Amino acid sequence: MAALRLGSLPPPTLTGITVTKKCERFNGVFKVVGDGGGDNGFPPFLPKEIEKIKDPFARNLARRIKRLPVQIGCSESYIMSSCVQPLAQTDANPVALLHCFDSSCLEWRRAYPLLEESGLEAWALDILGWGFSDLGRLPPCNVASKRYHLHQLWKSYIKRPMVLVGPSLGAAVAIDFAVNHPEAVEKLVLINPSVYAEGTGNLAKLPKVVAYAGVSLLKTFPLRLYANLLAFDGIPLSKSLDWTNVGRLHCHMPWWKDATVSFMVSGGYNVVSKIKQVKQKTLIICGENDKIVSNQLAMRLRFELPNASMQRLPDCGHLCHVDKPQNVVKLIADFARAK
């Protein structure tokens, strides 16, 4: 099991630490730009199950996942945090892409290349407790820790007000962050937002042994396949099977179960009281065939947010950025560049 080094940033020769090919300074910050790579160019910290995935977009984006040191406590405590970082910095404010509940930056596999082609500086970020960071020594994975980690990553590497994009539960992450750190967020894009759940509810009260049993079920292929079938309309079974493997790849990380239980028993996200505090201009993107979050909730959010507009996508399910990437990227790009 890879270990999280709490202490000074360790030299690359230590066991369990990603060996990097190249580093350079980025606006005065030392950044990781290469991760050594294993067979087929995949970073060595990714689960071996990446080799089974056929989707070329997922494989290509997986090759670009890096780990960057993000300070989490005292000045010498770091988490090696996974993300896809842009190849170049632009003059415009960057776009930062979050993901859904219990997912990873690979959600953006089809949209990310199109964002780059449009000329946007895009960061695809793994939320603390999910994705492919090094959490061998588990930090708390509650809302406050997730928010703090995202702010530290922003402060260390992005450094400019960003267009923060949050799909599904990622919309709750985005609203929580925008209200607590308005200096870091220029605009919000919320995709089929799931923001009205009052945290994890009674799940937070479960005994640990029951919580671990529930999380083990969450990882199972049949349950993930069922969720995948709900999320997309009319895709072939072979693609659905492959996309299920993409969506559960991070579940093979050795710390995943502990991190997910940590989030569950902490109470999760409850941002209902924060919605009217959002000051940023917001775009809501709504898939008309969403079977997971009701369109009525998206409409409710449209009217409760102080400065929001909404765009509907026909023939589109819950994961619009996977289902209709061209449409979503055009909406994000136009909204990001609008004055």
Beta strands, then each sheet from edge to edge (+ up, - down):
strand 1: 23-26
strand 2: 29-32
strand 3: 66-71
strand 4: 78-84
strand 5: 95-97
strand 6: 122-125
strand 7: 162-167
strand 8: 185-191
strand 9: 281-287
strand 10: 308-313
sheet 1: 1+ 2-
sheet 2: 3+ 4- 6+ 5+ 7+ 8+ 9+ 10+
end
